[in-house]
Amino acid sequence: MIDDNRQSLADLGALQSDATQAAALHNDGVSAAPLREQQIDAQGRAYATGKRKNAIARVWLKPGSGKIVVNGRDQTEYFARPTLRLVINQPFDIAERRDQYDVIATVKGGGLSGQAGAVKHGISQALTRFEPALRPVVKHAGFLTRDPRVVERKKYGKAKARKSFQFSKR
């Protein structure tokens, strides 16, 4: 089944190494998938919605100096804890685009942790809409998937979702 055009075993070795490299790229999760088209509005911004727990964030992303504004306030003012600011900047760090984009976000609902997660989800979505080539990297890190965990509802006959009332023998 070997073509007559192959002159030596070196040609076969080169062909086999090319095939293994292509298979490794495909199995690595960063394969050559068809690129999506860039989604930008008239002002040159990419828009996306991020969600986490009960928080919903509307995010606009545009090229700039790395300024992040949340509900009209700077990120250091709105998210005072450094861990929350770290969560917000994760998509830029993984894509190696730190201080290259300005972000304007409005967040409603939930607490600060949920809002930070929602902004992160929105930034990730907007980043892939602005630069579709970054989608495999951001998706492989798991930032495009909405975290489905929410607070469990309280059941009747229980003190909380699962906690029972104190047992009384008499």
N, C-alpha and C positions, 0 to 999 in steps of 0.2 A: 504493500500500500504506500510505499515511499515513492515519491515522484522521481523520475529520472533526472530532473533538473538539479537535485541535491548532489553535490560533488563529494562532500565529506561529512563526517560525523560532527564536525564543528558547526556546520550550518544547522544541523538538527538540535544541537545543544543551545544555540542562540535562539532558535524558534521556541524551544521548550521554556527557556528563561523568560522570554517575552510573554508567553501564555501564563506562567505562574505570577508574573508581576501584575498582569491584568486581572487575574483571579484574586490576588491579594488586595488590589484596589477595590474590587467589587465586594469582597467580604468584609472589608474594613469599615463599611458604612459610609465612606466618603467616595462613593463611586461617581462616575460621570453621568449623573442624572440630567435630564433635559432642564435647562434653566427656565425659570419663570420670567415674565416680563416685569420691568420696574414699574411700580405704582406710585406716582407722584402727583400732587395736586398743582394748581396754577401758581402757588407761591413757592414751589420747589420743596415741599415737605411730604414726608411719608406719614400716613395716619394708621393707627392700629388701636385695638381695644384689648386690654389685659384684665384678667379676672383671677381672684384668689379669695377663698372663703366667701365672705359677703361683700368684698370690696371690688369696685369696678373702676378701672383707670382708662381715661382717654389720653392717648399719647401722640404727640406730633414730633417728628424727628427731622432735623435739617442740618446741613453742614455748618460747622461753627467752631467754637473754641472749647467746647466741653461743658458748657453751662447747663445745669439741670434745674428747672423751675417747677415746683409742685404746688398747685393751688395758689399761684401768685407769689410764693415765697421760695427762697433758695433752698436747695436740698439740705444744707447743713442746719438751717433753721427749722425746716419742717420735720425732717428725720434727725433728731438730736443724737440718737444712739449711733455709734460708728458701725455697728453690725448691720443696721438697716441700710446705711449708705453703701456698705460693701455689697449687700444683696442687689441694690439697684445698679451698681457698676459692673456686676458679673458679666452681662452680655458683651459689654465693650471690651472687657479684659480677655474673654475667651476668643473674641474676633480680632483682637489686637487693634482696636479702633478708639482707644482712650483719648479723650480731649480732641476728638475730630468732629463730634456732632453736638449740637444743642438740642435739648429736650424740653418740651413744654408739656406738662401733664396736669390733668384735673382728676382728682380721686374722690369717690363717694363711698360711704358705707364701710363697715368693719372697723378694726382697730389698726394701729400703726403697722404691726407686723403683716397683716393681711394686705394693707395698702401698699407696703413696700414690695410684697410679692406680686401684686397686681401691676405695679409700675414696671417691675422687671419683666413680667410676661408681655406687657405692651411694648416695651423697648425692644425686646427680642423680635416680636412680630413686625414692628416698624423697621427694624434694621434689615430684616430679610426682604421687606418690600422695597427698601431703598437700594440695597445691594443684594440681588438674588444669588450671587455667587457665594455669599456667606451662609446660606441656608443649611448646607450639610454640616458645617461646623457647629452652628447654633443648635441644630436639631440633635446632633450627636451628644451635645452637652445636656439635652433634656429641657431646654428653656422654652421650646415652642409648645410643650404639652401643658395644658391647664391642670393644676393640682386639684383633683376632685374632692379632696377631703374637706368636709364641713362639720360643724358641731352637730352631734346626734341630738334628736329631739327628746324632750321629756315624755316619759310614759305615765299613764295614770296608775295609781297604786304604788308609785315610786317617789322617793324624795327628789331625785334628779333623773338623768337618763337611765342609769343602771343601779344607783345606790338605793338600798331599801331603807325604810324607816327603822328606828331602833326597836329591836325585839324586846318585848316585855313578857316575862313568864307569868306574872300575876296581874 
